[in-house]
Amino acid sequence: MFRVRKKPVIVQAIQVKEDFEVETLEGTMKGKAYDYLVRGIEGELYPVDRTIFLKTYEHLDGSTILLDR
């Protein structure tokens, strides 16, 4: 086995202010208020927990990615 680095990809995301559901490739998934809805590189949609999103994504256009809670 050898070491590799995952290629950085740019995706679209929006923070959702209320609980939501989205159809994903794995079926219906639920997001909580203030989680993020992400559109992947193949156009697929999936929820990302707010805490995980803030640890693993960075905003590219300089505006804030946090909503007041």
CHARMM-style PDB file with segment names, atoms N, HN, CA, C and O in Angstrom:
ATOM      1  N   MET     1       0.847  -1.172   0.000  1.00  0.00      PROA
ATOM      2  CA  MET     1       0.000   0.000   0.000  1.00  0.00      PROA
ATOM      3  C   MET     1       0.897   1.241   0.000  1.00  0.00      PROA
ATOM      4  O   MET     1       1.985   1.219   0.576  1.00  0.00      PROA
ATOM      5  N   PHE     2       0.451   2.310  -0.635  1.00  0.00      PROA
ATOM      6  HN  PHE     2      -0.433   2.328  -1.103  1.00  0.00      PROA
ATOM      7  CA  PHE     2       1.234   3.536  -0.674  1.00  0.00      PROA
ATOM      8  C   PHE     2       0.393   4.717  -0.218  1.00  0.00      PROA
ATOM      9  O   PHE     2      -0.836   4.657  -0.197  1.00  0.00      PROA
ATOM     10  N   ARG     3       1.074   5.779   0.143  1.00  0.00      PROA
ATOM     11  HN  ARG     3       2.073   5.828   0.126  1.00  0.00      PROA
ATOM     12  CA  ARG     3       0.379   6.972   0.637  1.00  0.00      PROA
ATOM     13  C   ARG     3      -0.049   7.848  -0.528  1.00  0.00      PROA
ATOM     14  O   ARG     3       0.664   7.970  -1.524  1.00  0.00      PROA
ATOM     15  N   VAL     4      -1.211   8.453  -0.393  1.00  0.00      PROA
ATOM     16  HN  VAL     4      -1.790   8.354   0.416  1.00  0.00      PROA
ATOM     17  CA  VAL     4      -1.733   9.369  -1.411  1.00  0.00      PROA
ATOM     18  C   VAL     4      -2.358  10.573  -0.710  1.00  0.00      PROA
ATOM     19  O   VAL     4      -2.639  10.532   0.488  1.00  0.00      PROA
ATOM     20  N   ARG     5      -2.570  11.640  -1.468  1.00  0.00      PROA
ATOM     21  HN  ARG     5      -2.341  11.674  -2.441  1.00  0.00      PROA
ATOM     22  CA  ARG     5      -3.257  12.810  -0.951  1.00  0.00      PROA
ATOM     23  C   ARG     5      -4.519  13.011  -1.775  1.00  0.00      PROA
ATOM     24  O   ARG     5      -4.477  12.960  -3.004  1.00  0.00      PROA
ATOM     25  N   LYS     6      -5.624  13.237  -1.109  1.00  0.00      PROA
ATOM     26  HN  LYS     6      -5.658  13.278  -0.111  1.00  0.00      PROA
ATOM     27  CA  LYS     6      -6.877  13.490  -1.804  1.00  0.00      PROA
ATOM     28  C   LYS     6      -6.785  14.840  -2.511  1.00  0.00      PROA
ATOM     29  O   LYS     6      -6.357  15.831  -1.919  1.00  0.00      PROA
ATOM     30  N   LYS     7      -7.190  14.871  -3.781  1.00  0.00      PROA
ATOM     31  HN  LYS     7      -7.537  14.066  -4.262  1.00  0.00      PROA
ATOM     32  CA  LYS     7      -7.152  16.106  -4.554  1.00  0.00      PROA
ATOM     33  C   LYS     7      -8.151  17.110  -3.992  1.00  0.00      PROA
ATOM     34  O   LYS     7      -9.277  16.743  -3.658  1.00  0.00      PROA
ATOM     35  N   PRO     8      -7.749  18.364  -3.885  1.00  0.00      PROA
ATOM     36  CA  PRO     8      -8.717  19.367  -3.443  1.00  0.00      PROA
ATOM     37  C   PRO     8      -9.728  19.641  -4.559  1.00  0.00      PROA
ATOM     38  O   PRO     8      -9.354  19.811  -5.720  1.00  0.00      PROA
ATOM     39  N   VAL     9     -10.978  19.681  -4.202  1.00  0.00      PROA
ATOM     40  HN  VAL     9     -11.282  19.543  -3.259  1.00  0.00      PROA
ATOM     41  CA  VAL     9     -12.036  19.998  -5.161  1.00  0.00      PROA
ATOM     42  C   VAL     9     -12.872  21.134  -4.600  1.00  0.00      PROA
ATOM     43  O   VAL     9     -13.010  21.277  -3.385  1.00  0.00      PROA
ATOM     44  N   ILE    10     -13.421  21.932  -5.482  1.00  0.00      PROA
ATOM     45  HN  ILE    10     -13.309  21.816  -6.469  1.00  0.00      PROA
ATOM     46  CA  ILE    10     -14.282  23.027  -5.067  1.00  0.00      PROA
ATOM     47  C   ILE    10     -15.727  22.582  -5.252  1.00  0.00      PROA
ATOM     48  O   ILE    10     -16.115  22.119  -6.325  1.00  0.00      PROA
ATOM     49  N   VAL    11     -16.513  22.729  -4.198  1.00  0.00      PROA
ATOM     50  HN  VAL    11     -16.198  23.105  -3.327  1.00  0.00      PROA
ATOM     51  CA  VAL    11     -17.927  22.372  -4.229  1.00  0.00      PROA
ATOM     52  C   VAL    11     -18.746  23.588  -3.800  1.00  0.00      PROA
ATOM     53  O   VAL    11     -18.207  24.565  -3.280  1.00  0.00      PROA
ATOM     54  N   GLN    12     -20.036  23.512  -4.025  1.00  0.00      PROA
ATOM     55  HN  GLN    12     -20.474  22.718  -4.448  1.00  0.00      PROA
ATOM     56  CA  GLN    12     -20.936  24.568  -3.583  1.00  0.00      PROA
ATOM     57  C   GLN    12     -21.608  24.118  -2.296  1.00  0.00      PROA
ATOM     58  O   GLN    12     -21.877  22.932  -2.108  1.00  0.00      PROA
ATOM     59  N   ALA    13     -21.880  25.079  -1.407  1.00  0.00      PROA
ATOM     60  HN  ALA    13     -21.662  26.043  -1.561  1.00  0.00      PROA
ATOM     61  CA  ALA    13     -22.546  24.756  -0.152  1.00  0.00      PROA
ATOM     62  C   ALA    13     -23.392  25.930   0.313  1.00  0.00      PROA
ATOM     63  O   ALA    13     -23.122  27.087  -0.009  1.00  0.00      PROA
ATOM     64  N   ILE    14     -24.417  25.599   1.075  1.00  0.00      PROA
ATOM     65  HN  ILE    14     -24.636  24.659   1.337  1.00  0.00      PROA
ATOM     66  CA  ILE    14     -25.256  26.618   1.693  1.00  0.00      PROA
ATOM     67  C   ILE    14     -25.631  26.123   3.083  1.00  0.00      PROA
ATOM     68  O   ILE    14     -25.889  24.937   3.289  1.00  0.00      PROA
ATOM     69  N   GLN    15     -25.656  27.058   4.034  1.00  0.00      PROA
ATOM     70  HN  GLN    15     -25.446  28.021   3.866  1.00  0.00      PROA
ATOM     71  CA  GLN    15     -26.084  26.702   5.369  1.00  0.00      PROA
ATOM     72  C   GLN    15     -27.605  26.843   5.433  1.00  0.00      PROA
ATOM     73  O   GLN    15     -28.164  27.861   5.025  1.00  0.00      PROA
ATOM     74  N   VAL    16     -28.258  25.814   5.946  1.00  0.00      PROA
ATOM     75  HN  VAL    16     -27.804  24.988   6.278  1.00  0.00      PROA
ATOM     76  CA  VAL    16     -29.716  25.774   5.984  1.00  0.00      PROA
ATOM     77  C   VAL    16     -30.182  26.099   7.404  1.00  0.00      PROA
ATOM     78  O   VAL    16     -29.687  25.520   8.370  1.00  0.00      PROA
ATOM     79  N   LYS    17     -31.126  27.018   7.526  1.00  0.00      PROA
ATOM     80  HN  LYS    17     -31.528  27.489   6.741  1.00  0.00      PROA
ATOM     81  CA  LYS    17     -31.541  27.526   8.832  1.00  0.00      PROA
ATOM     82  C   LYS    17     -32.505  26.616   9.588  1.00  0.00      PROA
ATOM     83  O   LYS    17     -32.749  26.842  10.774  1.00  0.00      PROA
ATOM     84  N   GLU    18     -33.053  25.603   8.942  1.00  0.00      PROA
ATOM     85  HN  GLU    18     -32.855  25.420   7.979  1.00  0.00      PROA
ATOM     86  CA  GLU    18     -34.011  24.720   9.614  1.00  0.00      PROA
ATOM     87  C   GLU    18     -33.720  23.275   9.246  1.00  0.00      PROA
ATOM     88  O   GLU    18     -32.990  23.008   8.291  1.00  0.00      PROA
ATOM     89  N   ASP    19     -34.290  22.339  10.000  1.00  0.00      PROA
ATOM     90  HN  ASP    19     -34.883  22.556  10.775  1.00  0.00      PROA
ATOM     91  CA  ASP    19     -34.118  20.918   9.684  1.00  0.00      PROA
ATOM     92  C   ASP    19     -34.531  20.669   8.237  1.00  0.00      PROA
ATOM     93  O   ASP    19     -35.453  21.311   7.735  1.00  0.00      PROA
ATOM     94  N   PHE    20     -33.855  19.740   7.565  1.00  0.00      PROA
ATOM     95  HN  PHE    20     -33.106  19.217   7.972  1.00  0.00      PROA
ATOM     96  CA  PHE    20     -34.162  19.461   6.163  1.00  0.00      PROA
ATOM     97  C   PHE    20     -33.864  18.013   5.825  1.00  0.00      PROA
ATOM     98  O   PHE    20     -33.152  17.319   6.550  1.00  0.00      PROA
ATOM     99  N   GLU    21     -34.424  17.573   4.707  1.00  0.00      PROA
ATOM    100  HN  GLU    21     -35.003  18.137   4.118  1.00  0.00      PROA
ATOM    101  CA  GLU    21     -34.146  16.245   4.148  1.00  0.00      PROA
ATOM    102  C   GLU    21     -33.719  16.424   2.705  1.00  0.00      PROA
ATOM    103  O   GLU    21     -34.172  17.348   2.029  1.00  0.00      PROA
ATOM    104  N   VAL    22     -32.857  15.553   2.235  1.00  0.00      PROA
ATOM    105  HN  VAL    22     -32.489  14.803   2.785  1.00  0.00      PROA
ATOM    106  CA  VAL    22     -32.392  15.621   0.854  1.00  0.00      PROA
ATOM    107  C   VAL    22     -32.208  14.197   0.327  1.00  0.00      PROA
ATOM    108  O   VAL    22     -31.744  13.310   1.045  1.00  0.00      PROA
ATOM    109  N   GLU    23     -32.578  13.997  -0.932  1.00  0.00      PROA
ATOM    110  HN  GLU    23     -32.954  14.717  -1.514  1.00  0.00      PROA
ATOM    111  CA  GLU    23     -32.346  12.708  -1.582  1.00  0.00      PROA
ATOM    112  C   GLU    23     -30.885  12.650  -2.026  1.00  0.00      PROA
ATOM    113  O   GLU    23     -30.418  13.518  -2.763  1.00  0.00      PROA
ATOM    114  N   THR    24     -30.179  11.638  -1.578  1.00  0.00      PROA
ATOM    115  HN  THR    24     -30.558  10.932  -0.979  1.00  0.00      PROA
ATOM    116  CA  THR    24     -28.776  11.459  -1.932  1.00  0.00      PROA
ATOM    117  C   THR    24     -28.618  10.162  -2.709  1.00  0.00      PROA
ATOM    118  O   THR    24     -29.589   9.435  -2.924  1.00  0.00      PROA
ATOM    119  N   LEU    25     -27.404   9.878  -3.125  1.00  0.00      PROA
ATOM    120  HN  LEU    25     -26.616  10.468  -2.951  1.00  0.00      PROA
ATOM    121  CA  LEU    25     -27.129   8.614  -3.808  1.00  0.00      PROA
ATOM    122  C   LEU    25     -27.366   7.420  -2.879  1.00  0.00      PROA
ATOM    123  O   LEU    25     -27.588   6.305  -3.351  1.00  0.00      PROA
ATOM    124  N   GLU    26     -27.321   7.647  -1.568  1.00  0.00      PROA
ATOM    125  HN  GLU    26     -27.140   8.553  -1.185  1.00  0.00      PROA
ATOM    126  CA  GLU    26     -27.528   6.593  -0.588  1.00  0.00      PROA
ATOM    127  C   GLU    26     -28.954   6.562  -0.046  1.00  0.00      PROA
ATOM    128  O   GLU    26     -29.254   5.761   0.840  1.00  0.00      PROA
ATOM    129  N   GLY    27     -29.839   7.417  -0.558  1.00  0.00      PROA
ATOM    130  HN  GLY    27     -29.596   8.068  -1.277  1.00  0.00      PROA
ATOM    131  CA  GLY    27     -31.211   7.492  -0.056  1.00  0.00      PROA
ATOM    132  C   GLY    27     -31.467   8.834   0.609  1.00  0.00      PROA
ATOM    133  O   GLY    27     -30.670   9.762   0.473  1.00  0.00      PROA
ATOM    134  N   THR    28     -32.574   8.938   1.325  1.00  0.00      PROA
ATOM    135  HN  THR    28     -33.222   8.184   1.436  1.00  0.00      PROA
ATOM    136  CA  THR    28     -32.940  10.182   1.994  1.00  0.00      PROA
ATOM    137  C   THR    28     -32.075  10.377   3.236  1.00  0.00      PROA
ATOM    138  O   THR    28     -31.968   9.484   4.076  1.00  0.00      PROA
ATOM    139  N   MET    29     -31.460  11.556   3.341  1.00  0.00      PROA
ATOM    140  HN  MET    29     -31.547  12.281   2.658  1.00  0.00      PROA
ATOM    141  CA  MET    29     -30.655  11.897   4.513  1.00  0.00      PROA
ATOM    142  C   MET    29     -31.225  13.157   5.138  1.00  0.00      PROA
ATOM    143  O   MET    29     -31.776  14.014   4.446  1.00  0.00      PROA
ATOM    144  N   LYS    30     -31.087  13.260   6.443  1.00  0.00      PROA
ATOM    145  HN  LYS    30     -30.639  12.564   7.005  1.00  0.00      PROA
ATOM    146  CA  LYS    30     -31.600  14.407   7.183  1.00  0.00      PROA
ATOM    147  C   LYS    30     -30.462  15.311   7.620  1.00  0.00      PROA
ATOM    148  O   LYS    30     -29.386  14.849   8.000  1.00  0.00      PROA
ATOM    149  N   GLY    31     -30.724  16.615   7.556  1.00  0.00      PROA
ATOM    150  HN  GLY    31     -31.598  16.991   7.247  1.00  0.00      PROA
ATOM    151  CA  GLY    31     -29.809  17.605   8.089  1.00  0.00      PROA
ATOM    152  C   GLY    31     -30.514  18.375   9.187  1.00  0.00      PROA
ATOM    153  O   GLY    31     -31.732  18.543   9.151  1.00  0.00      PROA
ATOM    154  N   LYS    32     -29.752  18.843  10.163  1.00  0.00      PROA
ATOM    155  HN  LYS    32     -28.762  18.707  10.193  1.00  0.00      PROA
ATOM    156  CA  LYS    32     -30.306  19.627  11.257  1.00  0.00      PROA
ATOM    157  C   LYS    32     -30.206  21.111  10.924  1.00  0.00      PROA
ATOM    158  O   LYS    32     -29.465  21.507  10.024  1.00  0.00      PROA
ATOM    159  N   ALA    33     -30.947  21.917  11.649  1.00  0.00      PROA
ATOM    160  HN  ALA    33     -31.549  21.596  12.380  1.00  0.00      PROA
ATOM    161  CA  ALA    33     -30.852  23.364  11.479  1.00  0.00      PROA
ATOM    162  C   ALA    33     -29.393  23.794  11.613  1.00  0.00      PROA
ATOM    163  O   ALA    33     -28.699  23.365  12.534  1.00  0.00      PROA
ATOM    164  N   TYR    34     -28.937  24.628  10.708  1.00  0.00      PROA
ATOM    165  HN  TYR    34     -29.501  24.977   9.959  1.00  0.00      PROA
ATOM    166  CA  TYR    34     -27.578  25.186  10.639  1.00  0.00      PROA
ATOM    167  C   TYR    34     -26.532  24.208  10.122  1.00  0.00      PROA
ATOM    168  O   TYR    34     -25.345  24.534  10.121  1.00  0.00      PROA
ATOM    169  N   ASP    35     -26.938  23.017   9.681  1.00  0.00      PROA
ATOM    170  HN  ASP    35     -27.903  22.753   9.682  1.00  0.00      PROA
ATOM    171  CA  ASP    35     -26.034  22.153   8.931  1.00  0.00      PROA
ATOM    172  C   ASP    35     -25.902  22.724   7.522  1.00  0.00      PROA
ATOM    173  O   ASP    35     -26.585  23.686   7.168  1.00  0.00      PROA
ATOM    174  N   TYR    36     -25.030  22.133   6.730  1.00  0.00      PROA
ATOM    175  HN  TYR    36     -24.476  21.352   7.017  1.00  0.00      PROA
ATOM    176  CA  TYR    36     -24.796  22.610   5.371  1.00  0.00      PROA
ATOM    177  C   TYR    36     -25.301  21.607   4.354  1.00  0.00      PROA
ATOM    178  O   TYR    36     -25.234  20.396   4.565  1.00  0.00      PROA
ATOM    179  N   LEU    37     -25.803  22.126   3.254  1.00  0.00      PROA
ATOM    180  HN  LEU    37     -25.856  23.110   3.083  1.00  0.00      PROA
ATOM    181  CA  LEU    37     -26.182  21.316   2.108  1.00  0.00      PROA
ATOM    182  C   LEU    37     -25.111  21.535   1.056  1.00  0.00      PROA
ATOM    183  O   LEU    37     -24.887  22.665   0.621  1.00  0.00      PROA
ATOM    184  N   VAL    38     -24.448  20.463   0.645  1.00  0.00      PROA
ATOM    185  HN  VAL    38     -24.630  19.545   0.999  1.00  0.00      PROA
ATOM    186  CA  VAL    38     -23.309  20.545  -0.267  1.00  0.00      PROA
ATOM    187  C   VAL    38     -23.668  19.883  -1.591  1.00  0.00      PROA
ATOM    188  O   VAL    38     -24.300  18.827  -1.619  1.00  0.00      PROA
ATOM    189  N   ARG    39     -23.257  20.516  -2.685  1.00  0.00      PROA
ATOM    190  HN  ARG    39     -22.743  21.374  -2.662  1.00  0.00      PROA
ATOM    191  CA  ARG    39     -23.391  19.930  -4.020  1.00  0.00      PROA
ATOM    192  C   ARG    39     -22.006  19.445  -4.426  1.00  0.00      PROA
ATOM    193  O   ARG    39     -21.076  20.240  -4.561  1.00  0.00      PROA
ATOM    194  N   GLY    40     -21.874  18.133  -4.619  1.00  0.00      PROA
ATOM    195  HN  GLY    40     -22.629  17.487  -4.509  1.00  0.00      PROA
ATOM    196  CA  GLY    40     -20.587  17.530  -4.942  1.00  0.00      PROA
ATOM    197  C   GLY    40     -20.184  17.719  -6.396  1.00  0.00      PROA
ATOM    198  O   GLY    40     -20.890  18.369  -7.166  1.00  0.00      PROA
ATOM    199  N   ILE    41     -19.050  17.148  -6.764  1.00  0.00      PROA
ATOM    200  HN  ILE    41     -18.476  16.620  -6.138  1.00  0.00      PROA
ATOM    201  CA  ILE    41     -18.477  17.355  -8.094  1.00  0.00      PROA
ATOM    202  C   ILE    41     -19.282  16.713  -9.211  1.00  0.00      PROA
ATOM    203  O   ILE    41     -19.114  17.076 -10.375  1.00  0.00      PROA
ATOM    204  N   GLU    42     -20.154  15.764  -8.882  1.00  0.00      PROA
ATOM    205  HN  GLU    42     -20.291  15.469  -7.936  1.00  0.00      PROA
ATOM    206  CA  GLU    42     -21.024  15.144  -9.885  1.00  0.00      PROA
ATOM    207  C   GLU    42     -22.443  15.708  -9.830  1.00  0.00      PROA
ATOM    208  O   GLU    42     -23.347  15.181 -10.478  1.00  0.00      PROA
ATOM    209  N   GLY    43     -22.641  16.792  -9.048  1.00  0.00      PROA
ATOM    210  HN  GLY    43     -21.907  17.220  -8.521  1.00  0.00      PROA
ATOM    211  CA  GLY    43     -23.958  17.395  -8.923  1.00  0.00      PROA
ATOM    212  C   GLY    43     -24.811  16.791  -7.827  1.00  0.00      PROA
ATOM    213  O   GLY    43     -25.942  17.226  -7.611  1.00  0.00      PROA
ATOM    214  N   GLU    44     -24.284  15.791  -7.131  1.00  0.00      PROA
ATOM    215  HN  GLU    44     -23.365  15.438  -7.307  1.00  0.00      PROA
ATOM    216  CA  GLU    44     -25.031  15.142  -6.062  1.00  0.00      PROA
ATOM    217  C   GLU    44     -25.143  16.076  -4.844  1.00  0.00      PROA
ATOM    218  O   GLU    44     -24.263  16.902  -4.602  1.00  0.00      PROA
ATOM    219  N   LEU    45     -26.227  15.932  -4.093  1.00  0.00      PROA
ATOM    220  HN  LEU    45     -26.942  15.260  -4.290  1.00  0.00      PROA
ATOM    221  CA  LEU    45     -26.454  16.733  -2.897  1.00  0.00      PROA
ATOM    222  C   LEU    45     -26.300  15.865  -1.667  1.00  0.00      PROA
ATOM    223  O   LEU    45     -26.671  14.691  -1.674  1.00  0.00      PROA
ATOM    224  N   TYR    46     -25.745  16.449  -0.597  1.00  0.00      PROA
ATOM    225  HN  TYR    46     -25.443  17.402  -0.591  1.00  0.00      PROA
ATOM    226  CA  TYR    46     -25.651  15.729   0.667  1.00  0.00      PROA
ATOM    227  C   TYR    46     -25.510  16.718   1.818  1.00  0.00      PROA
ATOM    228  O   TYR    46     -24.916  17.784   1.657  1.00  0.00      PROA
ATOM    229  N   PRO    47     -26.062  16.359   2.993  1.00  0.00      PROA
ATOM    230  CA  PRO    47     -25.913  17.226   4.158  1.00  0.00      PROA
ATOM    231  C   PRO    47     -24.568  16.993   4.834  1.00  0.00      PROA
ATOM    232  O   PRO    47     -24.038  15.882   4.825  1.00  0.00      PROA
ATOM    233  N   VAL    48     -24.029  18.051   5.419  1.00  0.00      PROA
ATOM    234  HN  VAL    48     -24.460  18.954   5.427  1.00  0.00      PROA
ATOM    235  CA  VAL    48     -22.797  17.955   6.207  1.00  0.00      PROA
ATOM    236  C   VAL    48     -23.061  18.634   7.547  1.00  0.00      PROA
ATOM    237  O   VAL    48     -23.490  19.787   7.592  1.00  0.00      PROA
ATOM    238  N   ASP    49     -22.807  17.922   8.622  1.00  0.00      PROA
ATOM    239  HN  ASP    49     -22.459  16.986   8.585  1.00  0.00      PROA
ATOM    240  CA  ASP    49     -22.971  18.466   9.958  1.00  0.00      PROA
ATOM    241  C   ASP    49     -22.166  19.764  10.094  1.00  0.00      PROA
ATOM    242  O   ASP    49     -21.037  19.850   9.611  1.00  0.00      PROA
ATOM    243  N   ARG    50     -22.747  20.765  10.747  1.00  0.00      PROA
ATOM    244  HN  ARG    50     -23.664  20.696  11.139  1.00  0.00      PROA
ATOM    245  CA  ARG    50     -22.124  22.088  10.880  1.00  0.00      PROA
ATOM    246  C   ARG    50     -20.711  21.994  11.466  1.00  0.00      PROA
ATOM    247  O   ARG    50     -19.791  22.628  10.949  1.00  0.00      PROA
ATOM    248  N   THR    51     -20.526  21.218  12.528  1.00  0.00      PROA
ATOM    249  HN  THR    51     -21.273  20.702  12.948  1.00  0.00      PROA
ATOM    250  CA  THR    51     -19.219  21.102  13.174  1.00  0.00      PROA
ATOM    251  C   THR    51     -18.193  20.494  12.230  1.00  0.00      PROA
ATOM    252  O   THR    51     -17.066  20.981  12.148  1.00  0.00      PROA
ATOM    253  N   ILE    52     -18.568  19.439  11.519  1.00  0.00      PROA
ATOM    254  HN  ILE    52     -19.484  19.044  11.587  1.00  0.00      PROA
ATOM    255  CA  ILE    52     -17.669  18.796  10.557  1.00  0.00      PROA
ATOM    256  C   ILE    52     -17.358  19.751   9.410  1.00  0.00      PROA
ATOM    257  O   ILE    52     -16.209  19.855   8.979  1.00  0.00      PROA
ATOM    258  N   PHE    53     -18.376  20.448   8.916  1.00  0.00      PROA
ATOM    259  HN  PHE    53     -19.309  20.364   9.266  1.00  0.00      PROA
ATOM    260  CA  PHE    53     -18.179  21.387   7.813  1.00  0.00      PROA
ATOM    261  C   PHE    53     -17.139  22.440   8.187  1.00  0.00      PROA
ATOM    262  O   PHE    53     -16.227  22.714   7.407  1.00  0.00      PROA
ATOM    263  N   LEU    54     -17.269  23.025   9.364  1.00  0.00      PROA
ATOM    264  HN  LEU    54     -18.009  22.802   9.998  1.00  0.00      PROA
ATOM    265  CA  LEU    54     -16.359  24.096   9.772  1.00  0.00      PROA
ATOM    266  C   LEU    54     -14.929  23.602   9.979  1.00  0.00      PROA
ATOM    267  O   LEU    54     -13.985  24.386   9.875  1.00  0.00      PROA
ATOM    268  N   LYS    55     -14.761  22.317  10.269  1.00  0.00      PROA
ATOM    269  HN  LYS    55     -15.528  21.680  10.354  1.00  0.00      PROA
ATOM    270  CA  LYS    55     -13.422  21.746  10.442  1.00  0.00      PROA
ATOM    271  C   LYS    55     -12.786  21.357   9.117  1.00  0.00      PROA
ATOM    272  O   LYS    55     -11.560  21.304   9.024  1.00  0.00      PROA
ATOM    273  N   THR    56     -13.588  21.082   8.082  1.00  0.00      PROA
ATOM    274  HN  THR    56     -14.584  21.125   8.157  1.00  0.00      PROA
ATOM    275  CA  THR    56     -13.030  20.492   6.864  1.00  0.00      PROA
ATOM    276  C   THR    56     -13.167  21.335   5.607  1.00  0.00      PROA
ATOM    277  O   THR    56     -12.562  21.006   4.587  1.00  0.00      PROA
ATOM    278  N   TYR    57     -13.941  22.409   5.648  1.00  0.00      PROA
ATOM    279  HN  TYR    57     -14.433  22.676   6.477  1.00  0.00      PROA
ATOM    280  CA  TYR    57     -14.124  23.257   4.477  1.00  0.00      PROA
ATOM    281  C   TYR    57     -13.652  24.665   4.781  1.00  0.00      PROA
ATOM    282  O   TYR    57     -13.690  25.105   5.931  1.00  0.00      PROA
ATOM    283  N   GLU    58     -13.201  25.383   3.738  1.00  0.00      PROA
ATOM    284  HN  GLU    58     -13.170  25.026   2.805  1.00  0.00      PROA
ATOM    285  CA  GLU    58     -12.867  26.790   3.885  1.00  0.00      PROA
ATOM    286  C   GLU    58     -13.602  27.582   2.820  1.00  0.00      PROA
ATOM    287  O   GLU    58     -13.827  27.095   1.712  1.00  0.00      PROA
ATOM    288  N   HSD    59     -13.971  28.804   3.163  1.00  0.00      PROA
ATOM    289  HN  HSD    59     -13.787  29.200   4.063  1.00  0.00      PROA
ATOM    290  CA  HSD    59     -14.729  29.663   2.263  1.00  0.00      PROA
ATOM    291  C   HSD    59     -13.768  30.348   1.300  1.00  0.00      PROA
ATOM    292  O   HSD    59     -12.710  30.812   1.726  1.00  0.00      PROA
ATOM    293  N   LEU    60     -14.102  30.423   0.026  1.00  0.00      PROA
ATOM    294  HN  LEU    60     -14.961  30.046  -0.320  1.00  0.00      PROA
ATOM    295  CA  LEU    60     -13.174  30.944  -0.976  1.00  0.00      PROA
ATOM    296  C   LEU    60     -13.388  32.407  -1.353  1.00  0.00      PROA
ATOM    297  O   LEU    60     -12.439  33.058  -1.792  1.00  0.00      PROA
ATOM    298  N   ASP    61     -14.599  32.950  -1.200  1.00  0.00      PROA
ATOM    299  HN  ASP    61     -15.370  32.421  -0.844  1.00  0.00      PROA
ATOM    300  CA  ASP    61     -14.826  34.310  -1.695  1.00  0.00      PROA
ATOM    301  C   ASP    61     -14.724  35.389  -0.624  1.00  0.00      PROA
ATOM    302  O   ASP    61     -15.044  36.547  -0.893  1.00  0.00      PROA
ATOM    303  N   GLY    62     -14.291  35.041   0.570  1.00  0.00      PROA
ATOM    304  HN  GLY    62     -14.032  34.100   0.788  1.00  0.00      PROA
ATOM    305  CA  GLY    62     -14.050  36.045   1.599  1.00  0.00      PROA
ATOM    306  C   GLY    62     -15.241  36.362   2.490  1.00  0.00      PROA
ATOM    307  O   GLY    62     -15.071  36.993   3.533  1.00  0.00      PROA
ATOM    308  N   SER    63     -16.441  35.941   2.108  1.00  0.00      PROA
ATOM    309  HN  SER    63     -16.579  35.429   1.260  1.00  0.00      PROA
ATOM    310  CA  SER    63     -17.587  36.204   2.973  1.00  0.00      PROA
ATOM    311  C   SER    63     -17.660  35.130   4.057  1.00  0.00      PROA
ATOM    312  O   SER    63     -17.006  34.091   3.967  1.00  0.00      PROA
ATOM    313  N   THR    64     -18.454  35.395   5.064  1.00  0.00      PROA
ATOM    314  HN  THR    64     -18.986  36.239   5.137  1.00  0.00      PROA
ATOM    315  CA  THR    64     -18.545  34.468   6.196  1.00  0.00      PROA
ATOM    316  C   THR    64     -19.312  33.203   5.822  1.00  0.00      PROA
ATOM    317  O   THR    64     -20.188  33.234   4.958  1.00  0.00      PROA
ATOM    318  N   ILE    65     -18.980  32.092   6.475  1.00  0.00      PROA
ATOM    319  HN  ILE    65     -18.268  32.067   7.177  1.00  0.00      PROA
ATOM    320  CA  ILE    65     -19.730  30.858   6.261  1.00  0.00      PROA
ATOM    321  C   ILE    65     -20.602  30.539   7.455  1.00  0.00      PROA
ATOM    322  O   ILE    65     -21.269  29.504   7.469  1.00  0.00      PROA
ATOM    323  N   LEU    66     -20.615  31.405   8.460  1.00  0.00      PROA
ATOM    324  HN  LEU    66     -20.074  32.246   8.448  1.00  0.00      PROA
ATOM    325  CA  LEU    66     -21.397  31.154   9.655  1.00  0.00      PROA
ATOM    326  C   LEU    66     -22.648  32.000   9.677  1.00  0.00      PROA
ATOM    327  O   LEU    66     -22.615  33.181   9.330  1.00  0.00      PROA
ATOM    328  N   LEU    67     -23.737  31.408  10.079  1.00  0.00      PROA
ATOM    329  HN  LEU    67     -23.763  30.448  10.360  1.00  0.00      PROA
ATOM    330  CA  LEU    67     -24.952  32.174  10.348  1.00  0.00      PROA
ATOM    331  C   LEU    67     -25.063  32.349  11.846  1.00  0.00      PROA
ATOM    332  O   LEU    67     -24.680  31.456  12.601  1.00  0.00      PROA
ATOM    333  N   ASP    68     -25.582  33.485  12.294  1.00  0.00      PROA
ATOM    334  HN  ASP    68     -25.893  34.211  11.680  1.00  0.00      PROA
ATOM    335  CA  ASP    68     -25.815  33.667  13.720  1.00  0.00      PROA
ATOM    336  C   ASP    68     -26.792  32.620  14.207  1.00  0.00      PROA
ATOM    337  O   ASP    68     -27.750  32.274  13.516  1.00  0.00      PROA
ATOM    338  N   ARG    69     -26.550  32.136  15.362  1.00  0.00      PROA
ATOM    339  HN  ARG    69     -25.771  32.416  15.923  1.00  0.00      PROA
ATOM    340  CA  ARG    69     -27.393  31.069  15.880  1.00  0.00      PROA
ATOM    341  C   ARG    69     -27.961  31.468  17.197  1.00  0.00      PROA
ATOM    342  OT1 ARG    69     -28.706  30.700  17.806  1.00  0.00      PROA
TER     343      ARG     69
END
